Amino acid sequence: MIDAIRAYFKSNGFHEVETLKLLPQPSTEPFLEVFETQLKFADGSNYRAFLPTSPEFALKKLLAAGLGSCFEICKSFRNGEGRSSKHNPEFTILEWYHTPGDYRTVMDDTEKLFQAIYRAVFLKAKDLMLKYQGKTYNLSSPWERISVADAFQKYADIDLTTLLSKTALVSALTKKGYHTNKKTTWEEAFNQIMFNEIEPHLGQTKPTFLYDYPASQAALAQKKKSDPRFAERFELFLAGFELGNAFSELADAKEQRERCERDLEERRTLGKTVYGLDEDFIAALESGFPPTGGIAMGVDRIAALFADVPNIQDVLFFPIDDLFPPKNP
């Protein structure tokens, strides 16, 4: 599968790169906890250092330097996510950036990539029908594409006005019977409905791109020029797995700084490890950033799908449960 991924990108002119795995500052995602260590030198000096949650900031520095379309297959690390069939604290990530391009360019890349993997894994297959845990999923193009607003209307009976209103969305959550209180935030209401009422319907017969998230969920994505209430972001779903998170990449250094600083403040509020902003990343954006679409995908989850196993631990040589057995099994 890894060979098929490399072959796809290299045949399409992408550069394969290798970025650093010991960082002075990791990226700023507010809900991801990091692994922290200490870098020591013989002269007695020492520095805080971190393992990456993804290679995103490093790859974007290369894009700003003019490298062009690129990809990396590497280890990334996320702490505190617990034990589950879909998580391992050390995992393999595929991240690629297509320039010039945007999030729709990446949708097209993703369809072609999965089809290339399928043909490489199932050499004798005459179709693109993936069998996983007793069900069959059609990988042929076009894949399902549905906006967040349309998904909320279709699966949760929540219209656009309600979706974008804090008070209305929390009120709708209460009417649906969820537990709420005066401190319930719009984001909590959004995530509850997304997890319980939207995601179970996605990727059930073929892969689904859920796209155009509300602007507050933009992360590192550009806002839509045609409707800045939304961001050019998508997530990919198939067979109960969330497989990737993609953006039309934000190129505005000033706005990126503001978002990163808000994320760092939210990390403090949430009690996550506190660290500073990667100023080199902001400087790279200030130097000029090309129109780019990018995505990060969990390779272990993709492998589980193609191997027809329910747990990513089954496709890892050294799963976390073997290395650090549960203390209270």
N, C-alpha and C positions, 0 to 999 in steps of 0.2 A: 504494500500500500504506500509506504514511504517512497519507494522507487517511482511509483506511478505519479505521485504528487510532484516529485522533482522533474520527472520527464515532461509533465504538462507545462509547468512554468518555464522550464528552459526552452521548450519548443516554441513558446510564445514570447520569447525575448526578455524574460524577467531575469534580473541578477539575483543569485543566491548570496546571502550575506550571513555573517556571524557577528553578533553584537555582544557586549560585555554582560557578565553575569554577577558582577560585584559593583554595586552602585553607591555613590555618595548620597543621592536622593532617588527614591523610586517614584513612580507616577502617583497621581493624587486621588485615585478612586476612593470615595469616602467610605464605602461599605466593605472593602477588601482589607484584611489584616495582613501585615508583612512579616517576613522573617528578618530579624535584625541580628547583626554580629558586630565584631570589632576588628578593624584592620590595625595591626601593630607593626612598627618598624624597629630596626636594631638600635636606633638612636633614642628609643624610649617614647617616641611620639605614637599616638594612636588616634583613630578616626572611627566615627560611626559608619557602618556600611550595611547594605541591605541586598537581599536577593530580589530579583525582579518579579513582579506579578504578571508582567508581559514585556516584550521588547519594544513596545510602542514608541516611547519617547526617543529611544536610540535610533530606530528605523526612520523616524521623521526627521531627525538631524541629518541623516544621509540623504533623504529626499530633498531637504532644503539646500544641501550642498551640490545637488544636481545629478545624483546617481541614476535617477529614472526608476521605472517600475522594478520592484524588488520583493523578495520573499525570504522568510526564515522559518526553519523548523527547529525548535529548541525546547529546553526545559524551562518552565516557569514555576513559581512557588506562591502558594496562598495559604495563609495560616488561619486557624480557627474556624474552618468550615465543617468540622465534624467528620463523621464517617458516614458514607452513603454509597449507593451504587453508581453515582454520577460524579463523585469527587475524590481526588487524591491530592494531598498537599503538594507533592511534586508531580507535575504532569507535563505532557508534550503539547506544545501549542504550534499552530501554523498561523503565521501572520503575513499578509501580503498587501501591497499597495500598488494600484494601477494608475499611472499618470501618462498622459492626461486621461482623466476619468472622474466618475462620481459613484454614488451608491448603486445606481442602476447598472453601471459597467461591472461592478463587483457581483451583482446578481447574475449577470450573464456568465462571468468567470466561474461562479460557484456551480451553476448547472453543468457547465462543460467539464469542470474538475471532477465532480462526483460521477459523471458518466465515464470519464477516463479511468477513474479508480475502479468502477464496476467492471469495465471491460478487461482491465489488467488482472483483477482478482478472479473473475469468472471467465476464463479464457474461452470456454465452449458455449457461453450463453449467447442466444440469438435475440434476446430482448433486453430491456432495462428494468426488469421486475425484481426488486430486492425482497427476499424472504427474510423476515425477522420475527422471531418469537410467535410463529404460527400465523402471521399476517403477511400480506404482500403489498409492497409499496412501489408505485410507478415512478421511476426516475427520469422518464423521457420528458422533453420540453414540450410546452411551457409548464413551469411549476406554478403552483397557486401563489398569487400575490394579493394581499388584502391589507388595507390601511388600518391603523389602530382605531380611528374613528368609526370606520365601517364595521370592524370586528366588535366594538362595544355595542353598536346598534344591533347587529345581527345576533350576537350570542348573549348579551346582557341586557338588551332593551334599554340602553342608555344613549340618549341623543347627544349631538355635538355640544349644545349649550350646557347640558348637565356635565358632560365630560370635562369641560374646561373651567368649570366653576367649583371653587373649593367647597363652598357651603352646600351647593346642590349635589355634588358628588358624595360628600360625607352623608348628606341626608338620604340619598339613594341607597347608600351602603346600609344605613340604619333600617330603612324600609325593607331591605332584603333579608333582614334578620341577623346581620353581623353585629358583633359587639363593638360599640363605639362609645366615646366619651368626649368631653370638651377639648381634650388634647389630641384627638384623632386628626391627622394631617391629610391634605389632599393626596400626597404621595402614598401614605398608608392605605387610603381608600382605593387608589388606583391599583396598587400592587395586590391587594386582596381580591379585587374583581378580576384582574389579569390572571392571577394564579389559579383561582377557583372556577372562573366562568369562561375565560377566553382560551388559555393555553390548552386545556383538555380537548379542544376542537381542532387544534392546528396540527398539520402534518400527519393526518390520520389515513390518507390514501396515497398522497404524494407529498413531497416537501412543500412547506409553506414559508414564504417571506412575509413577515409582519412588518409593515413599514410606516413611515411618517409618524414618529412619536411626538407627543406634545413637547413644546420647546423646553419645558422644565426638565425633561428627560433627555436632553440633547447630548449630554456628556461632552465629547469632543467633536460633535457633528455641526455642520453648518445649518443655520435656519433656512427654511424654504423661502426663496425670494418671492414666490407667488402667494405665500401665506405664512408669514413669520411666526404664527402661533404654533407651527410644527417644525420639526427638524428632519433633515434628510438622513435618517437612521433606519436600519432594519435589523431584525433578528431572524434567525433561521430555525425552524422546528421540523422534526421528523420523528415519528414513533415514540413520542414522549420525551425526546431529548431536545434541549436548546443547544444548538451546535455552533452558532456564531453570532457575532455582534459587529455590525458594519456601519460606516459613516461615509458621507461626503465630507472629507476632512476639513475642519475649521482652519482657515489660513490667517485670520485676523489676530495678530499677536496681542493687541490690547484686550480684546474680548476673551482670548484664551487665558491671559493672566487673571482676569476677573473671575472666570469660571474656576480656575485652579485654586485661587485664593479662597473662594467660597467652599470648595471641596475640602481644603485643608482645615478650614474653620469647622466644617461639619464633622471631620474626623475628630477634632478636639471634643466637640459636643457629644459624640458617640463613644468617647473613651478609647478610640483607636490610638495606635502609636503615632506620635507627633513628630514631624520633621519639616524641613523647609522646602521651598519650591526650587525645581531644577531650572536655574536661570539660563543655563546653556540652551535648554529647549526653547525658552521664550526668545532668546537671541537668534536662534536658528529661524524661527518664524519671522522675526523682524527682518532677516536678511532676504526673505522672499521664499514663498512656498507655492509649488505648482498646483493646479487643479487636480485633485487626487481623490480616489475612492479607496478605502481600506477596510480590512476585516481581520478579526482574530477568531480562530476556530480551535476547538478542543479535539486534538487528534485521537486521543484515547476513546472518546465517545464515538467518533467516526469508526474506529477500529472495532468497537463493540458491536456496532450495527452490521458491519460487513462480516464479522465473525459469528453473528447470531448468538450473542451471549448477553444476559441481562445486566451484567455488572462490569464496569470498566476494570475492576480488579482482575478479571479473567483474561485481560489482554496485556497485563503488565508482568514483566519478569520478576519485579520486586515490589509487589503490592504493599501498601502501608500496614495492612493488618498482619502480614507476615513479619514485618520489621518491628512493629510496635503493636503487639497483640492487645486487644481490648482488656482493660483491667477488670471490668465487670461484664463478662460476656453473657 
